[in-house]
């Protein structure tokens, strides 16, 4: 069975890294999709460096949580 995990983030580099780290430990074969809604911190750079298998979807900066999750589902 394959699992997809959808996340959204905006300027939460440390919390997002911690979340993905925990998920990766418990769900080794899961595909992780992160919608980053235009973060201006190091979120995208940090995720790419530490978790290159995470699929990052770039948002417009105005999606907020619900819009980011809709984009992730699509």
Rosetta constraint file for C-alpha pairs under 8 A:
AtomPair CA 2 CA 29 HARMONIC 6.92 0.50
AtomPair CA 2 CA 30 HARMONIC 6.24 0.50
AtomPair CA 2 CA 31 HARMONIC 7.76 0.50
AtomPair CA 3 CA 29 HARMONIC 7.28 0.50
AtomPair CA 3 CA 30 HARMONIC 4.73 0.50
AtomPair CA 3 CA 31 HARMONIC 6.25 0.50
AtomPair CA 4 CA 30 HARMONIC 5.53 0.50
AtomPair CA 4 CA 31 HARMONIC 4.69 0.50
AtomPair CA 4 CA 32 HARMONIC 5.82 0.50
AtomPair CA 4 CA 33 HARMONIC 7.31 0.50
AtomPair CA 5 CA 30 HARMONIC 6.79 0.50
AtomPair CA 5 CA 31 HARMONIC 6.14 0.50
AtomPair CA 5 CA 32 HARMONIC 4.74 0.50
AtomPair CA 5 CA 33 HARMONIC 6.03 0.50
AtomPair CA 6 CA 32 HARMONIC 6.13 0.50
AtomPair CA 6 CA 33 HARMONIC 4.90 0.50
AtomPair CA 6 CA 34 HARMONIC 6.01 0.50
AtomPair CA 6 CA 35 HARMONIC 7.78 0.50
AtomPair CA 6 CA 69 HARMONIC 7.18 0.50
AtomPair CA 6 CA 72 HARMONIC 6.34 0.50
AtomPair CA 6 CA 73 HARMONIC 7.58 0.50
AtomPair CA 7 CA 32 HARMONIC 7.67 0.50
AtomPair CA 7 CA 33 HARMONIC 6.15 0.50
AtomPair CA 7 CA 34 HARMONIC 4.71 0.50
AtomPair CA 7 CA 35 HARMONIC 6.18 0.50
AtomPair CA 7 CA 69 HARMONIC 7.11 0.50
AtomPair CA 7 CA 72 HARMONIC 7.67 0.50
AtomPair CA 8 CA 34 HARMONIC 5.45 0.50
AtomPair CA 8 CA 35 HARMONIC 4.62 0.50
AtomPair CA 8 CA 36 HARMONIC 5.87 0.50
AtomPair CA 8 CA 37 HARMONIC 7.37 0.50
AtomPair CA 8 CA 65 HARMONIC 6.49 0.50
AtomPair CA 8 CA 68 HARMONIC 5.90 0.50
AtomPair CA 8 CA 69 HARMONIC 6.46 0.50
AtomPair CA 9 CA 16 HARMONIC 6.97 0.50
AtomPair CA 9 CA 34 HARMONIC 7.17 0.50
AtomPair CA 9 CA 35 HARMONIC 6.29 0.50
AtomPair CA 9 CA 36 HARMONIC 4.95 0.50
AtomPair CA 9 CA 37 HARMONIC 6.29 0.50
AtomPair CA 9 CA 39 HARMONIC 7.63 0.50
AtomPair CA 9 CA 65 HARMONIC 7.86 0.50
AtomPair CA 10 CA 36 HARMONIC 5.89 0.50
AtomPair CA 10 CA 37 HARMONIC 5.43 0.50
AtomPair CA 10 CA 38 HARMONIC 6.61 0.50
AtomPair CA 10 CA 39 HARMONIC 4.92 0.50
AtomPair CA 10 CA 43 HARMONIC 7.90 0.50
AtomPair CA 11 CA 39 HARMONIC 4.74 0.50
AtomPair CA 11 CA 40 HARMONIC 6.26 0.50
AtomPair CA 11 CA 41 HARMONIC 5.39 0.50
AtomPair CA 11 CA 42 HARMONIC 7.57 0.50
AtomPair CA 11 CA 43 HARMONIC 6.36 0.50
AtomPair CA 12 CA 16 HARMONIC 5.86 0.50
AtomPair CA 12 CA 41 HARMONIC 7.70 0.50
AtomPair CA 12 CA 43 HARMONIC 6.47 0.50
AtomPair CA 13 CA 17 HARMONIC 6.05 0.50
AtomPair CA 13 CA 41 HARMONIC 7.00 0.50
AtomPair CA 13 CA 42 HARMONIC 6.05 0.50
AtomPair CA 13 CA 43 HARMONIC 4.13 0.50
AtomPair CA 13 CA 44 HARMONIC 7.80 0.50
AtomPair CA 13 CA 46 HARMONIC 7.12 0.50
AtomPair CA 13 CA 47 HARMONIC 7.99 0.50
AtomPair CA 14 CA 18 HARMONIC 6.15 0.50
AtomPair CA 14 CA 43 HARMONIC 7.69 0.50
AtomPair CA 15 CA 19 HARMONIC 6.05 0.50
AtomPair CA 16 CA 20 HARMONIC 6.13 0.50
AtomPair CA 16 CA 43 HARMONIC 7.45 0.50
AtomPair CA 17 CA 21 HARMONIC 5.98 0.50
AtomPair CA 17 CA 43 HARMONIC 7.98 0.50
AtomPair CA 17 CA 46 HARMONIC 7.57 0.50
AtomPair CA 17 CA 47 HARMONIC 6.57 0.50
AtomPair CA 18 CA 22 HARMONIC 6.23 0.50
AtomPair CA 19 CA 23 HARMONIC 6.16 0.50
AtomPair CA 20 CA 24 HARMONIC 5.90 0.50
AtomPair CA 21 CA 25 HARMONIC 6.39 0.50
AtomPair CA 22 CA 26 HARMONIC 6.56 0.50
AtomPair CA 23 CA 27 HARMONIC 5.72 0.50
AtomPair CA 23 CA 28 HARMONIC 7.98 0.50
AtomPair CA 24 CA 28 HARMONIC 5.40 0.50
AtomPair CA 24 CA 30 HARMONIC 7.66 0.50
AtomPair CA 31 CA 54 HARMONIC 7.14 0.50
AtomPair CA 31 CA 55 HARMONIC 7.78 0.50
AtomPair CA 32 CA 53 HARMONIC 7.78 0.50
AtomPair CA 32 CA 54 HARMONIC 5.21 0.50
AtomPair CA 32 CA 55 HARMONIC 6.13 0.50
AtomPair CA 33 CA 54 HARMONIC 5.98 0.50
AtomPair CA 33 CA 55 HARMONIC 4.71 0.50
AtomPair CA 33 CA 56 HARMONIC 5.95 0.50
AtomPair CA 33 CA 57 HARMONIC 7.20 0.50
AtomPair CA 33 CA 72 HARMONIC 6.84 0.50
AtomPair CA 34 CA 54 HARMONIC 6.99 0.50
AtomPair CA 34 CA 55 HARMONIC 6.12 0.50
AtomPair CA 34 CA 56 HARMONIC 4.88 0.50
AtomPair CA 34 CA 57 HARMONIC 6.02 0.50
AtomPair CA 34 CA 72 HARMONIC 7.27 0.50
AtomPair CA 35 CA 56 HARMONIC 5.88 0.50
AtomPair CA 35 CA 57 HARMONIC 4.61 0.50
AtomPair CA 35 CA 58 HARMONIC 5.82 0.50
AtomPair CA 35 CA 59 HARMONIC 6.39 0.50
AtomPair CA 35 CA 68 HARMONIC 5.86 0.50
AtomPair CA 35 CA 69 HARMONIC 7.35 0.50
AtomPair CA 35 CA 71 HARMONIC 7.42 0.50
AtomPair CA 35 CA 72 HARMONIC 6.07 0.50
AtomPair CA 36 CA 43 HARMONIC 7.95 0.50
AtomPair CA 36 CA 44 HARMONIC 7.29 0.50
AtomPair CA 36 CA 56 HARMONIC 6.83 0.50
AtomPair CA 36 CA 57 HARMONIC 6.17 0.50
AtomPair CA 36 CA 58 HARMONIC 5.20 0.50
AtomPair CA 36 CA 59 HARMONIC 5.74 0.50
AtomPair CA 36 CA 68 HARMONIC 7.70 0.50
AtomPair CA 37 CA 58 HARMONIC 6.01 0.50
AtomPair CA 37 CA 59 HARMONIC 4.09 0.50
AtomPair CA 37 CA 60 HARMONIC 5.84 0.50
AtomPair CA 37 CA 61 HARMONIC 4.63 0.50
AtomPair CA 37 CA 62 HARMONIC 6.98 0.50
AtomPair CA 37 CA 63 HARMONIC 6.45 0.50
AtomPair CA 37 CA 64 HARMONIC 7.28 0.50
AtomPair CA 37 CA 68 HARMONIC 6.85 0.50
AtomPair CA 38 CA 58 HARMONIC 6.63 0.50
AtomPair CA 38 CA 59 HARMONIC 5.68 0.50
AtomPair CA 38 CA 60 HARMONIC 5.91 0.50
AtomPair CA 38 CA 61 HARMONIC 4.44 0.50
AtomPair CA 39 CA 43 HARMONIC 6.63 0.50
AtomPair CA 39 CA 44 HARMONIC 7.54 0.50
AtomPair CA 39 CA 61 HARMONIC 7.40 0.50
AtomPair CA 42 CA 46 HARMONIC 5.83 0.50
AtomPair CA 43 CA 47 HARMONIC 6.11 0.50
AtomPair CA 44 CA 48 HARMONIC 6.06 0.50
AtomPair CA 44 CA 56 HARMONIC 7.73 0.50
AtomPair CA 45 CA 49 HARMONIC 6.15 0.50
AtomPair CA 46 CA 50 HARMONIC 6.10 0.50
AtomPair CA 47 CA 51 HARMONIC 5.27 0.50
AtomPair CA 47 CA 52 HARMONIC 6.87 0.50
AtomPair CA 47 CA 54 HARMONIC 7.45 0.50
AtomPair CA 48 CA 52 HARMONIC 4.71 0.50
AtomPair CA 48 CA 53 HARMONIC 7.89 0.50
AtomPair CA 48 CA 54 HARMONIC 7.40 0.50
AtomPair CA 57 CA 72 HARMONIC 7.27 0.50
AtomPair CA 59 CA 63 HARMONIC 6.73 0.50
AtomPair CA 59 CA 68 HARMONIC 6.95 0.50
AtomPair CA 63 CA 67 HARMONIC 4.40 0.50
AtomPair CA 63 CA 68 HARMONIC 5.30 0.50
AtomPair CA 64 CA 68 HARMONIC 6.02 0.50
AtomPair CA 65 CA 69 HARMONIC 6.16 0.50
AtomPair CA 66 CA 70 HARMONIC 6.21 0.50
AtomPair CA 67 CA 71 HARMONIC 6.18 0.50
AtomPair CA 68 CA 72 HARMONIC 6.14 0.50
AtomPair CA 69 CA 73 HARMONIC 6.21 0.50
AtomPair CA 70 CA 74 HARMONIC 6.34 0.50
